[in-house]
Structure formats: C-alpha cells, structure tokens
Amino acid sequence: MLVALAANLGIATAKGIAAALTGSAALFAETLHSVADAGNEVLLYVAVRRSERPPDDLHPFGHGPERYYWALLAAMGMFLVGGAVSIWEGINALFEPRQLDYFWVGVTVLVVALVLDGISRVVAVRQLRAEARRRGISVRTVLRESADPALTTVYLEDSVDVLGAALALTALVLHEVTGAEWPDAVATILIGCLLAFIAMRLSRRNRQLITNQAVPARYVERLRRRLEEQAGIVAVSRLDAVYLGATQVLVAADVLMEPELGVEDAARALSTARTRMQREVPVIARLYLTPVPHEHGADQP
C-alpha cells in the first residue's frame, strides 16, 4: 500500500507539472484524480490498521466496522476532490476555452500513467478473479458483495485511472489534430462524472456494510445446512448472519435439539457444534446458538 501511495504521489506530481505547462483542464482533472487516489491510499491504510485492533471493553465485537468508516471518508473525498471539482473545471473550460501548449509533454506523462495504471489494474483483476474462483461466483458478484472495501476500491480506482488517462490523451490528440478546444473540456467533465459515479457506488456499499448488512442468502443457507448436520441438532428454525468486518461474521441461530437429549447432553452438543463450526468456517467470529422448543420452532419461517 505504501508503494502504491508513493506511485500515486509521483504520478500526481508529473500530471500537475504537465497540466501547468499544457494548460489542459483534462490533465488538471487527472491531477486531482491522482491526488484523490493518494488520499484514498492513506485512508485505506488507516482503515486496515484500525479495524485490526483486538476487541476491548468498549468494542467487544472488535473494530471491524472502522474499515467501512474510513473507506466511506475516502469515497467522499474522491467525490469532492476528484469528481465535483473536475466537473466544475470542465464547465469553465467549455465557456472559456484554453489554448494548449507543450503537446508532447502531456502525451508523454499520460502514456506513462496509462502503462503504470494498466499494470496496476491487471494485478487488481487477478486478485478479483482469484477471490471469485475461491467463492465460486463471478467477478461482478464479488464486486457487488465483497465485504472488503480495499479490494473493490483498488479495482475501481485502477479502472477509472485507465479510462481517465485515455480520455485526457484523446482530448490532447484531438486538439493537436483539429485545433478545437472543446474536446479538452468534455474530457474533463467525463473524468469528473466517472469519479463521481465510482465515489457514489463506493459510498453506498460502505454505508450498507457499516450498518451491519446481512451476509448474502446463499451463504446463510450453507451455514444452516452445516448446522443441521451437527450431532444433536434436528433443525435450524432461524439464522441471522451479519458482517462484523471484512473477514468476520456474527451468526445467531435458533436451533431445535433432538427431543431425547437431556439438558447436559444438549449443552454439550451445542458447545461441540459451536467449536466445530468456527473451526470449519474461520470467518465466523461469534456464533450464538439458542435452543428453542419444538412447538416454538415449528412456527418460525
């Protein structure tokens, strides 16, 4: 993460110099984009460090949701610094067209940025595909459901980095070929819209996770089947599972025990089931099993 931060700061500096020399609004937008990326790296680093602190008296379930809080701040920063300011700059450039200079400086910086961002995106795609294979789902589903904001943020940032640099480069080339100033302004607005869209998507996802979103239904059903396979448990009448963090889940279940089990045998069976489930499914940080009467359980959905 520190390497990525240094890379983003270097790219932002190069883009800033190129923007000043060329006068390109699109390059200025890309500078803001890289600055926002660098800020996101810092906030995600803080998010990971703070979320991994052990539980304490004030936070008995740990600090996992801190990761979503800091990731939400990162998304808001991307929206304001990268999105809103870029759109405003593009609108100004439409009404007050600028003459662009030092064409090859801008092209060189953007080509280098495209190569570096492309390499970073390839790495992010590989990580996503590996995660998708591990879960047996599609990459799109991983992006929609992942409880790790760092994974999705890096991929989406890298994708917009490539698109943004390509738009700015296209605008410079069109200006050099046609002499028109409007492509630079339009590219700036499009870059801002891309950043705003990604920022809103990330904000929505982190808002869902910070408010204890439930684990997807297919995983809940898998947990239900695993519990019903445990010795002494006849059925699971109700099961709730929510995210405590990127790799932690809290599970609470009402279970129907075998009728012939005594109190001590039932307690022993529950303890064994709890230990076995947490060993077989490491993401379960807390597992609460509550035995309920068969009459009560039969009325459960």
Residue, then its C-alpha position, 0 to 999 in steps of 0.5 A: m500500500l505504501v508503494a502504491l501511495a508513493a506511485n500515486l504521489g509521483i504520478a500526481t506530481a508529473k500530471g500537475i507539472a504537465a497540466a501547468l505547462t499544457g494548460s489542459a483542464a483534462l490533465f488538471a482533472e487527472t491531477l486531482h484524480s491522482v491526488a484523490d487516489a493518494g488520499n484514498e491510499v492513506l485512508l485505506y491504510v488507516a482503515v486496515r490498521r484500525s479495524e485490526r485492533p483486538p476487541d476491548d471493553l468498549h468494542p467487544f465485537g472488535h473494530g471491524p466496522e472502522r474499515y467501512y468508516w474510513a473507506l466511506l471518508a475516502a469515497m467522499g473525498m474522491f467525490l469532492v476532490g476528484g469528481a465535483v471539482s473536475i466537473w466544475e473545471g470542465i464547465n469553465a473550460l467549455f465557456e472559456p476555452r484554453q489554448l494548449d501548449y507543450f503537446w508532447v509533454g502531456v502525451t508523454v506523462l499520460v502514456v506513462a500513467l496509462v502503462l503504470d495504471g494498466i499494470s496496476r489494474v491487471v494485478a487488481v483483476r487477478q486478485l478479483r478473479a482469484e477471490a471469485r474462483r475461491r467463492g465460486i461466483s463471478v467477478r461482478t458478484v464479488l464486486r457487488e458483495s465483497a465485504d472488503p472495501a480495499l479490494t473493490t476500491v483498488y479495482l475501481e480506482d485502477s479502472v477509472d485511472v485507465l479510462g481517465a488517462a485515455l480520455a485526457l490523451t484523446a482530448l490532447v490528440l484531438h486538439e493537436v489534430t483539429g485545433a478545437e478546444w472543446p474536446d479538452a473540456v468534455a474530457t474533463i467533465l467525463i473524468g469528473c462524472l466517472l469519479a463521481f459515479i465510482a465515489m457514489r457506488l463506493s459510498r453506498r456499499n460502505r454505508q450498507l456494510i457499516t450498518n451491519q448488512a446481512v451476509p448474502a442468502r446463499y451463504v446463510e443457507r450453507l451455514r444452516r445446512r452445516l448446522e443441521e448436520q451437527a450431532g444433536i441438532v434436528a433443525v435450524s428454525r432461524l439464522d441471522a448472519v451479519y458482517l462484523g468486518a471484512t473477514q468476520v461474521l456474527v451468526a445467531a441461530d435458533v436451533l431445535m435439539e433432538p427431543e431425547l437429549g437431556v439438558e447436559d447432553a444438549a449443552r454439550a452438543l451445542s458447545t461441540a457444534r459451536t467449536r466445530m463450526q468456527r473451526e470449519v468456517p474461520v470467518i465466523a467470529r461469534l456464533y450464538l446458538t439458542p435452543v428453542p422448543h419444538e412447538h416454538g420452532a415449528d412456527q418460525p419461517 
